[in-house]
């Protein structure tokens, strides 16, 4: 998957990660799901950052 210039994440991907995390899915499983569904690699550290920012809000 190609990400457009000056964009770091696919539209809606952060929301999908938060939704999976809300369903009590662990970070490694979220990483696998994103890879399977979107054919896109997201690091576990990125997933952790996204889920932590959602938890703080």
PQR file of N, CA, C, O and H, with PARSE charges and radii, in Angstrom:
ATOM      1  N   UNK A   1       0.845  -1.169   0.000 -0.4000 1.5000
ATOM      2  CA  UNK A   1       0.000   0.000   0.000 -0.0000 2.0000
ATOM      3  C   UNK A   1       0.889   1.231   0.000  0.5500 1.7000
ATOM      4  O   UNK A   1       1.872   1.282   0.740 -0.5500 1.4000
ATOM      5  N   UNK A   2       0.568   2.202  -0.799 -0.4000 1.5000
ATOM      6  CA  UNK A   2       1.344   3.436  -0.878 -0.0000 2.0000
ATOM      7  C   UNK A   2       0.626   4.517  -0.088  0.5500 1.7000
ATOM      8  O   UNK A   2      -0.570   4.749  -0.263 -0.5500 1.4000
ATOM      9  H   UNK A   2      -0.230   2.161  -1.400  0.4000 1.0000
ATOM     10  N   UNK A   3       1.377   5.171   0.780 -0.4000 1.5000
ATOM     11  CA  UNK A   3       0.843   6.267   1.580 -0.0000 2.0000
ATOM     12  C   UNK A   3       1.184   7.576   0.871  0.5500 1.7000
ATOM     13  O   UNK A   3       2.339   7.796   0.506 -0.5500 1.4000
ATOM     14  H   UNK A   3       2.349   4.983   0.923  0.4000 1.0000
ATOM     15  N   UNK A   4       0.194   8.447   0.672 -0.4000 1.5000
ATOM     16  CA  UNK A   4       0.472   9.729   0.007 -0.0000 2.0000
ATOM     17  C   UNK A   4       1.500  10.566   0.780  0.5500 1.7000
ATOM     18  O   UNK A   4       1.664  10.409   1.989 -0.5500 1.4000
ATOM     19  H   UNK A   4      -0.744   8.268   0.969  0.4000 1.0000
ATOM     20  N   UNK A   5       2.173  11.443   0.066 -0.4000 1.5000
ATOM     21  CA  UNK A   5       3.152  12.334   0.692 -0.0000 2.0000
ATOM     22  C   UNK A   5       2.514  13.118   1.835  0.5500 1.7000
ATOM     23  O   UNK A   5       1.338  13.477   1.792 -0.5500 1.4000
ATOM     24  H   UNK A   5       2.039  11.571  -0.916  0.4000 1.0000
ATOM     25  N   UNK A   6       3.327  13.369   2.852 -0.4000 1.5000
ATOM     26  CA  UNK A   6       2.929  14.139   4.042 -0.0000 2.0000
ATOM     27  C   UNK A   6       1.760  13.520   4.794  0.5500 1.7000
ATOM     28  O   UNK A   6       1.072  14.204   5.552 -0.5500 1.4000
ATOM     29  H   UNK A   6       4.283  13.077   2.887  0.4000 1.0000
ATOM     30  N   UNK A   7       1.537  12.238   4.587 -0.4000 1.5000
ATOM     31  CA  UNK A   7       0.502  11.525   5.331 -0.0000 2.0000
ATOM     32  C   UNK A   7       1.150  10.299   5.940  0.5500 1.7000
ATOM     33  O   UNK A   7       1.849   9.557   5.251 -0.5500 1.4000
ATOM     34  H   UNK A   7       2.095  11.682   3.971  0.4000 1.0000
ATOM     35  N   UNK A   8       0.925  10.079   7.221 -0.4000 1.5000
ATOM     36  CA  UNK A   8       1.612   8.975   7.881 -0.0000 2.0000
ATOM     37  C   UNK A   8       0.713   7.764   8.115  0.5500 1.7000
ATOM     38  O   UNK A   8       1.206   6.701   8.491 -0.5500 1.4000
ATOM     39  H   UNK A   8       0.357  10.682   7.781  0.4000 1.0000
ATOM     40  N   UNK A   9      -0.558   7.899   7.907 -0.4000 1.5000
ATOM     41  CA  UNK A   9      -1.465   6.797   8.230 -0.0000 2.0000
ATOM     42  C   UNK A   9      -2.623   6.799   7.243  0.5500 1.7000
ATOM     43  O   UNK A   9      -3.069   7.858   6.801 -0.5500 1.4000
ATOM     44  H   UNK A   9      -0.959   8.763   7.602  0.4000 1.0000
ATOM     45  N   UNK A  10      -3.095   5.644   6.908 -0.4000 1.5000
ATOM     46  CA  UNK A  10      -4.244   5.493   6.030 -0.0000 2.0000
ATOM     47  C   UNK A  10      -5.478   6.046   6.750  0.5500 1.7000
ATOM     48  O   UNK A  10      -5.653   5.821   7.948 -0.5500 1.4000
ATOM     49  H   UNK A  10      -2.733   4.784   7.266  0.4000 1.0000
ATOM     50  N   UNK A  11      -6.327   6.767   6.022 -0.4000 1.5000
ATOM     51  CA  UNK A  11      -7.540   7.327   6.623 -0.0000 2.0000
ATOM     52  C   UNK A  11      -8.354   6.243   7.317  0.5500 1.7000
ATOM     53  O   UNK A  11      -8.640   5.202   6.727 -0.5500 1.4000
ATOM     54  H   UNK A  11      -6.185   6.950   5.049  0.4000 1.0000
ATOM     55  N   UNK A  12      -8.723   6.487   8.559 -0.4000 1.5000
ATOM     56  CA  UNK A  12      -9.558   5.565   9.305 -0.0000 2.0000
ATOM     57  C   UNK A  12      -8.802   4.437   9.984  0.5500 1.7000
ATOM     58  O   UNK A  12      -9.386   3.697  10.776 -0.5500 1.4000
ATOM     59  H   UNK A  12      -8.491   7.333   9.038  0.4000 1.0000
ATOM     60  N   UNK A  13      -7.514   4.288   9.690 -0.4000 1.5000
ATOM     61  CA  UNK A  13      -6.753   3.188  10.268 -0.0000 2.0000
ATOM     62  C   UNK A  13      -6.599   3.348  11.780  0.5500 1.7000
ATOM     63  O   UNK A  13      -6.687   2.370  12.522 -0.5500 1.4000
ATOM     64  H   UNK A  13      -7.040   4.889   9.047  0.4000 1.0000
ATOM     65  N   UNK A  14      -6.372   4.570  12.231 -0.4000 1.5000
ATOM     66  CA  UNK A  14      -6.272   4.796  13.677 -0.0000 2.0000
ATOM     67  C   UNK A  14      -7.572   4.406  14.367  0.5500 1.7000
ATOM     68  O   UNK A  14      -7.543   3.792  15.434 -0.5500 1.4000
ATOM     69  H   UNK A  14      -6.301   5.365  11.628  0.4000 1.0000
ATOM     70  N   UNK A  15      -8.707   4.751  13.775 -0.4000 1.5000
ATOM     71  CA  UNK A  15     -10.002   4.387  14.355 -0.0000 2.0000
ATOM     72  C   UNK A  15     -10.186   2.877  14.401  0.5500 1.7000
ATOM     73  O   UNK A  15     -10.743   2.344  15.361 -0.5500 1.4000
ATOM     74  H   UNK A  15      -8.730   5.249  12.909  0.4000 1.0000
ATOM     75  N   UNK A  16      -9.717   2.185  13.363 -0.4000 1.5000
ATOM     76  CA  UNK A  16      -9.813   0.725  13.327 -0.0000 2.0000
ATOM     77  C   UNK A  16      -8.949   0.117  14.430  0.5500 1.7000
ATOM     78  O   UNK A  16      -9.371  -0.826  15.100 -0.5500 1.4000
ATOM     79  H   UNK A  16      -9.265   2.618  12.583  0.4000 1.0000
ATOM     80  N   UNK A  17      -7.746   0.650  14.621 -0.4000 1.5000
ATOM     81  CA  UNK A  17      -6.855   0.161  15.671 -0.0000 2.0000
ATOM     82  C   UNK A  17      -7.492   0.362  17.037  0.5500 1.7000
ATOM     83  O   UNK A  17      -7.448  -0.536  17.878 -0.5500 1.4000
ATOM     84  H   UNK A  17      -7.403   1.415  14.076  0.4000 1.0000
ATOM     85  N   UNK A  18      -8.078   1.518  17.266 -0.4000 1.5000
ATOM     86  CA  UNK A  18      -8.736   1.801  18.552 -0.0000 2.0000
ATOM     87  C   UNK A  18      -9.924   0.874  18.754  0.5500 1.7000
ATOM     88  O   UNK A  18     -10.155   0.393  19.864 -0.5500 1.4000
ATOM     89  H   UNK A  18      -8.113   2.247  16.583  0.4000 1.0000
ATOM     90  N   UNK A  19     -10.685   0.617  17.685 -0.4000 1.5000
ATOM     91  CA  UNK A  19     -11.844  -0.278  17.789 -0.0000 2.0000
ATOM     92  C   UNK A  19     -11.405  -1.696  18.148  0.5500 1.7000
ATOM     93  O   UNK A  19     -12.034  -2.342  18.986 -0.5500 1.4000
ATOM     94  H   UNK A  19     -10.498   1.007  16.784  0.4000 1.0000
ATOM     95  N   UNK A  20     -10.344  -2.184  17.531 -0.4000 1.5000
ATOM     96  CA  UNK A  20      -9.835  -3.519  17.851 -0.0000 2.0000
ATOM     97  C   UNK A  20      -9.332  -3.564  19.294  0.5500 1.7000
ATOM     98  O   UNK A  20      -9.559  -4.543  20.006 -0.5500 1.4000
ATOM     99  H   UNK A  20      -9.833  -1.660  16.849  0.4000 1.0000
ATOM    100  N   UNK A  21      -8.659  -2.515  19.716 -0.4000 1.5000
ATOM    101  CA  UNK A  21      -8.150  -2.453  21.088 -0.0000 2.0000
ATOM    102  C   UNK A  21      -9.306  -2.417  22.091  0.5500 1.7000
ATOM    103  O   UNK A  21      -9.222  -3.009  23.167 -0.5500 1.4000
ATOM    104  H   UNK A  21      -8.475  -1.720  19.138  0.4000 1.0000
ATOM    105  N   UNK A  22     -10.374  -1.724  21.733 -0.4000 1.5000
ATOM    106  CA  UNK A  22     -11.546  -1.640  22.610 -0.0000 2.0000
ATOM    107  C   UNK A  22     -12.204  -3.011  22.779  0.5500 1.7000
ATOM    108  O   UNK A  22     -12.879  -3.266  23.777 -0.5500 1.4000
ATOM    109  H   UNK A  22     -10.442  -1.242  20.860  0.4000 1.0000
ATOM    110  N   UNK A  23     -12.004  -3.881  21.804 -0.4000 1.5000
ATOM    111  CA  UNK A  23     -12.538  -5.242  21.892 -0.0000 2.0000
ATOM    112  C   UNK A  23     -11.573  -6.158  22.633  0.5500 1.7000
ATOM    113  O   UNK A  23     -11.684  -7.382  22.572 -0.5500 1.4000
ATOM    114  H   UNK A  23     -11.456  -3.674  20.993  0.4000 1.0000
ATOM    115  N   UNK A  24     -10.624  -5.541  23.335 -0.4000 1.5000
ATOM    116  CA  UNK A  24      -9.643  -6.226  24.176 -0.0000 2.0000
ATOM    117  C   UNK A  24      -8.693  -7.110  23.380  0.5500 1.7000
ATOM    118  O   UNK A  24      -8.212  -8.128  23.880 -0.5500 1.4000
ATOM    119  H   UNK A  24     -10.534  -4.546  23.384  0.4000 1.0000
ATOM    120  N   UNK A  25      -8.426  -6.719  22.145 -0.4000 1.5000
ATOM    121  CA  UNK A  25      -7.457  -7.438  21.329 -0.0000 2.0000
ATOM    122  C   UNK A  25      -6.059  -6.949  21.713  0.5500 1.7000
ATOM    123  O   UNK A  25      -5.848  -5.752  21.904 -0.5500 1.4000
ATOM    124  H   UNK A  25      -8.816  -5.893  21.738  0.4000 1.0000
ATOM    125  N   UNK A  26      -5.105  -7.877  21.826 -0.4000 1.5000
ATOM    126  CA  UNK A  26      -3.755  -7.476  22.205 -0.0000 2.0000
ATOM    127  C   UNK A  26      -3.040  -6.862  21.002  0.5500 1.7000
ATOM    128  O   UNK A  26      -3.421  -7.086  19.853 -0.5500 1.4000
ATOM    129  H   UNK A  26      -5.277  -8.850  21.671  0.4000 1.0000
ATOM    130  N   UNK A  27      -2.006  -6.092  21.289 -0.4000 1.5000
ATOM    131  CA  UNK A  27      -1.320  -5.310  20.263 -0.0000 2.0000
ATOM    132  C   UNK A  27      -0.761  -6.190  19.144  0.5500 1.7000
ATOM    133  O   UNK A  27      -0.876  -5.833  17.971 -0.5500 1.4000
ATOM    134  H   UNK A  27      -1.696  -5.910  22.222  0.4000 1.0000
ATOM    135  N   UNK A  28      -0.168  -7.317  19.478 -0.4000 1.5000
ATOM    136  CA  UNK A  28       0.366  -8.201  18.429 -0.0000 2.0000
ATOM    137  C   UNK A  28      -0.739  -8.710  17.511  0.5500 1.7000
ATOM    138  O   UNK A  28      -0.528  -8.849  16.306 -0.5500 1.4000
ATOM    139  H   UNK A  28      -0.075  -7.607  20.431  0.4000 1.0000
ATOM    140  N   UNK A  29      -1.900  -8.986  18.062 -0.4000 1.5000
ATOM    141  CA  UNK A  29      -3.025  -9.444  17.240 -0.0000 2.0000
ATOM    142  C   UNK A  29      -3.552  -8.320  16.358  0.5500 1.7000
ATOM    143  O   UNK A  29      -3.955  -8.553  15.218 -0.5500 1.4000
ATOM    144  H   UNK A  29      -2.072  -8.873  19.041  0.4000 1.0000
ATOM    145  N   UNK A  30      -3.547  -7.107  16.887 -0.4000 1.5000
ATOM    146  CA  UNK A  30      -3.966  -5.952  16.092 -0.0000 2.0000
ATOM    147  C   UNK A  30      -3.021  -5.782  14.907  0.5500 1.7000
ATOM    148  O   UNK A  30      -3.461  -5.538  13.783 -0.5500 1.4000
ATOM    149  H   UNK A  30      -3.219  -6.918  17.813  0.4000 1.0000
ATOM    150  N   UNK A  31      -1.728  -5.912  15.162 -0.4000 1.5000
ATOM    151  CA  UNK A  31      -0.729  -5.795  14.099 -0.0000 2.0000
ATOM    152  C   UNK A  31      -0.998  -6.829  12.998  0.5500 1.7000
ATOM    153  O   UNK A  31      -0.946  -6.498  11.813 -0.5500 1.4000
ATOM    154  H   UNK A  31      -1.371  -6.110  16.075  0.4000 1.0000
ATOM    155  N   UNK A  32      -1.280  -8.056  13.376 -0.4000 1.5000
ATOM    156  CA  UNK A  32      -1.572  -9.112  12.405 -0.0000 2.0000
ATOM    157  C   UNK A  32      -2.847  -8.823  11.616  0.5500 1.7000
ATOM    158  O   UNK A  32      -2.888  -9.018  10.402 -0.5500 1.4000
ATOM    159  H   UNK A  32      -1.322  -8.325  14.339  0.4000 1.0000
ATOM    160  N   UNK A  33      -3.888  -8.357  12.310 -0.4000 1.5000
ATOM    161  CA  UNK A  33      -5.157  -8.036  11.642 -0.0000 2.0000
ATOM    162  C   UNK A  33      -4.971  -6.945  10.594  0.5500 1.7000
ATOM    163  O   UNK A  33      -5.471  -7.065   9.476 -0.5500 1.4000
ATOM    164  H   UNK A  33      -3.855  -8.198  13.297  0.4000 1.0000
ATOM    165  N   UNK A  34      -4.259  -5.890  10.950 -0.4000 1.5000
ATOM    166  CA  UNK A  34      -4.038  -4.785  10.017 -0.0000 2.0000
ATOM    167  C   UNK A  34      -3.260  -5.289   8.801  0.5500 1.7000
ATOM    168  O   UNK A  34      -3.570  -4.920   7.668 -0.5500 1.4000
ATOM    169  H   UNK A  34      -3.853  -5.792  11.859  0.4000 1.0000
ATOM    170  N   UNK A  35      -2.266  -6.118   9.032 -0.4000 1.5000
ATOM    171  CA  UNK A  35      -1.475  -6.669   7.929 -0.0000 2.0000
ATOM    172  C   UNK A  35      -2.349  -7.519   7.004  0.5500 1.7000
ATOM    173  O   UNK A  35      -2.233  -7.423   5.782 -0.5500 1.4000
ATOM    174  H   UNK A  35      -2.015  -6.417   9.952  0.4000 1.0000
ATOM    175  N   UNK A  36      -3.217  -8.345   7.576 -0.4000 1.5000
ATOM    176  CA  UNK A  36      -4.074  -9.217   6.774 -0.0000 2.0000
ATOM    177  C   UNK A  36      -5.147  -8.442   6.009  0.5500 1.7000
ATOM    178  O   UNK A  36      -5.385  -8.702   4.830 -0.5500 1.4000
ATOM    179  H   UNK A  36      -3.312  -8.423   8.569  0.4000 1.0000
ATOM    180  N   UNK A  37      -5.783  -7.501   6.678 -0.4000 1.5000
ATOM    181  CA  UNK A  37      -6.906  -6.771   6.070 -0.0000 2.0000
ATOM    182  C   UNK A  37      -6.430  -5.728   5.065  0.5500 1.7000
ATOM    183  O   UNK A  37      -6.933  -5.666   3.943 -0.5500 1.4000
ATOM    184  H   UNK A  37      -5.589  -7.289   7.636  0.4000 1.0000
ATOM    185  N   UNK A  38      -5.455  -4.904   5.472 -0.4000 1.5000
ATOM    186  CA  UNK A  38      -5.045  -3.759   4.662 -0.0000 2.0000
ATOM    187  C   UNK A  38      -3.766  -3.991   3.860  0.5500 1.7000
ATOM    188  O   UNK A  38      -3.379  -3.148   3.050 -0.5500 1.4000
ATOM    189  H   UNK A  38      -5.047  -4.955   6.383  0.4000 1.0000
ATOM    190  N   UNK A  39      -3.103  -5.143   4.085 -0.4000 1.5000
ATOM    191  CA  UNK A  39      -1.813  -5.396   3.425 -0.0000 2.0000
ATOM    192  C   UNK A  39      -0.842  -4.257   3.721  0.5500 1.7000
ATOM    193  O   UNK A  39      -0.156  -3.755   2.830 -0.5500 1.4000
ATOM    194  H   UNK A  39      -3.418  -5.828   4.743  0.4000 1.0000
ATOM    195  N   UNK A  40      -0.801  -3.863   4.987 -0.4000 1.5000
ATOM    196  CA  UNK A  40      -0.055  -2.696   5.439 -0.0000 2.0000
ATOM    197  C   UNK A  40       0.587  -3.040   6.770  0.5500 1.7000
ATOM    198  O   UNK A  40      -0.079  -3.575   7.656 -0.5500 1.4000
ATOM    199  H   UNK A  40      -1.359  -4.271   5.711  0.4000 1.0000
ATOM    200  N   UNK A  41       1.862  -2.743   6.924 -0.4000 1.5000
ATOM    201  CA  UNK A  41       2.554  -3.017   8.181 -0.0000 2.0000
ATOM    202  C   UNK A  41       2.511  -1.803   9.096  0.5500 1.7000
ATOM    203  O   UNK A  41       2.856  -0.692   8.693 -0.5500 1.4000
ATOM    204  H   UNK A  41       2.403  -2.308   6.204  0.4000 1.0000
ATOM    205  N   UNK A  42       2.088  -2.027  10.314 -0.4000 1.5000
ATOM    206  CA  UNK A  42       2.095  -1.002  11.354 -0.0000 2.0000
ATOM    207  C   UNK A  42       2.872  -1.596  12.517  0.5500 1.7000
ATOM    208  O   UNK A  42       2.576  -2.705  12.964 -0.5500 1.4000
ATOM    209  H   UNK A  42       1.807  -2.929  10.641  0.4000 1.0000
ATOM    210  N   UNK A  43       3.862  -0.865  13.007 -0.4000 1.5000
ATOM    211  CA  UNK A  43       4.687  -1.395  14.086 -0.0000 2.0000
ATOM    212  C   UNK A  43       3.905  -1.462  15.391  0.5500 1.7000
ATOM    213  O   UNK A  43       2.936  -0.731  15.594 -0.5500 1.4000
ATOM    214  H   UNK A  43       4.102   0.035  12.644  0.4000 1.0000
ATOM    215  N   UNK A  44       4.343  -2.348  16.262 -0.4000 1.5000
ATOM    216  CA  UNK A  44       3.695  -2.457  17.571 -0.0000 2.0000
ATOM    217  C   UNK A  44       3.858  -1.171  18.358  0.5500 1.7000
ATOM    218  O   UNK A  44       2.980  -0.815  19.145 -0.5500 1.4000
ATOM    219  H   UNK A  44       5.131  -2.942  16.097  0.4000 1.0000
ATOM    220  N   UNK A  45       4.971  -0.462  18.160 -0.4000 1.5000
ATOM    221  CA  UNK A  45       5.157   0.808  18.869 -0.0000 2.0000
ATOM    222  C   UNK A  45       4.155   1.858  18.390  0.5500 1.7000
ATOM    223  O   UNK A  45       3.674   2.660  19.190 -0.5500 1.4000
ATOM    224  H   UNK A  45       5.684  -0.751  17.521  0.4000 1.0000
ATOM    225  N   UNK A  46       3.839   1.861  17.106 -0.4000 1.5000
ATOM    226  CA  UNK A  46       2.832   2.790  16.582 -0.0000 2.0000
ATOM    227  C   UNK A  46       1.455   2.447  17.135  0.5500 1.7000
ATOM    228  O   UNK A  46       0.697   3.333  17.527 -0.5500 1.4000
ATOM    229  H   UNK A  46       4.230   1.209  16.456  0.4000 1.0000
ATOM    230  N   UNK A  47       1.140   1.168  17.163 -0.4000 1.5000
ATOM    231  CA  UNK A  47      -0.149   0.741  17.720 -0.0000 2.0000
ATOM    232  C   UNK A  47      -0.236   1.126  19.192  0.5500 1.7000
ATOM    233  O   UNK A  47      -1.278   1.599  19.643 -0.5500 1.4000
ATOM    234  H   UNK A  47       1.757   0.448  16.844  0.4000 1.0000
ATOM    235  N   UNK A  48       0.838   0.932  19.942 -0.4000 1.5000
ATOM    236  CA  UNK A  48       0.865   1.308  21.358 -0.0000 2.0000
ATOM    237  C   UNK A  48       0.642   2.810  21.530  0.5500 1.7000
ATOM    238  O   UNK A  48      -0.108   3.237  22.408 -0.5500 1.4000
ATOM    239  H   UNK A  48       1.686   0.547  19.575  0.4000 1.0000
ATOM    240  N   UNK A  49       1.302   3.610  20.680 -0.4000 1.5000
ATOM    241  CA  UNK A  49       1.146   5.067  20.768 -0.0000 2.0000
ATOM    242  C   UNK A  49      -0.300   5.476  20.496  0.5500 1.7000
ATOM    243  O   UNK A  49      -0.840   6.345  21.180 -0.5500 1.4000
ATOM    244  H   UNK A  49       1.911   3.263  19.967  0.4000 1.0000
ATOM    245  N   UNK A  50      -0.922   4.854  19.506 -0.4000 1.5000
ATOM    246  CA  UNK A  50      -2.312   5.177  19.161 -0.0000 2.0000
ATOM    247  C   UNK A  50      -3.261   4.782  20.294  0.5500 1.7000
ATOM    248  O   UNK A  50      -4.141   5.559  20.666 -0.5500 1.4000
ATOM    249  H   UNK A  50      -0.483   4.148  18.950  0.4000 1.0000
ATOM    250  N   UNK A  51      -3.084   3.581  20.840 -0.4000 1.5000
ATOM    251  CA  UNK A  51      -3.980   3.121  21.892 -0.0000 2.0000
ATOM    252  C   UNK A  51      -3.762   3.894  23.194  0.5500 1.7000
ATOM    253  O   UNK A  51      -4.717   4.140  23.931 -0.5500 1.4000
ATOM    254  H   UNK A  51      -2.369   2.951  20.537  0.4000 1.0000
ATOM    255  N   UNK A  52      -2.529   4.274  23.481 -0.4000 1.5000
ATOM    256  CA  UNK A  52      -2.256   5.087  24.677 -0.0000 2.0000
ATOM    257  C   UNK A  52      -2.884   6.470  24.564  0.5500 1.7000
ATOM    258  O   UNK A  52      -3.442   6.981  25.536 -0.5500 1.4000
ATOM    259  H   UNK A  52      -1.754   4.075  22.882  0.4000 1.0000
ATOM    260  N   UNK A  53      -2.797   7.073  23.390 -0.4000 1.5000
ATOM    261  CA  UNK A  53      -3.383   8.396  23.219 -0.0000 2.0000
ATOM    262  C   UNK A  53      -4.897   8.336  23.334  0.5500 1.7000
ATOM    263  O   UNK A  53      -5.519   9.294  23.793 -0.5500 1.4000
ATOM    264  H   UNK A  53      -2.344   6.658  22.601  0.4000 1.0000
ATOM    265  N   UNK A  54      -5.496   7.229  22.924 -0.4000 1.5000
ATOM    266  CA  UNK A  54      -6.948   7.077  23.053 -0.0000 2.0000
ATOM    267  C   UNK A  54      -7.332   6.865  24.505  0.5500 1.7000
ATOM    268  O   UNK A  54      -8.391   7.321  24.938 -0.5500 1.4000
ATOM    269  H   UNK A  54      -4.990   6.451  22.552  0.4000 1.0000
ATOM    270  N   UNK A  55      -6.486   6.180  25.261 -0.4000 1.5000
ATOM    271  CA  UNK A  55      -6.776   5.908  26.676 -0.0000 2.0000
ATOM    272  C   UNK A  55      -6.693   7.167  27.508  0.5500 1.7000
ATOM    273  O   UNK A  55      -7.429   7.308  28.485 -0.5500 1.4000
ATOM    274  H   UNK A  55      -5.626   5.810  24.908  0.4000 1.0000
ATOM    275  N   UNK A  56      -5.814   8.085  27.145 -0.4000 1.5000
ATOM    276  CA  UNK A  56      -5.610   9.322  27.893 -0.0000 2.0000
ATOM    277  C   UNK A  56      -6.751  10.292  27.671  0.5500 1.7000
ATOM    278  O   UNK A  56      -7.126  11.034  28.578 -0.5500 1.4000
ATOM    279  H   UNK A  56      -5.217   7.970  26.351  0.4000 1.0000
ATOM    280  N   UNK A  57      -7.310  10.290  26.460 -0.4000 1.5000
ATOM    281  CA  UNK A  57      -8.359  11.273  26.111 -0.0000 2.0000
ATOM    282  C   UNK A  57      -9.603  11.091  26.927  0.5500 1.7000
ATOM    283  O   UNK A  57     -10.570  11.833  26.754 -0.5500 1.4000
ATOM    284  H   UNK A  57      -7.005   9.686  25.723  0.4000 1.0000
TER
END
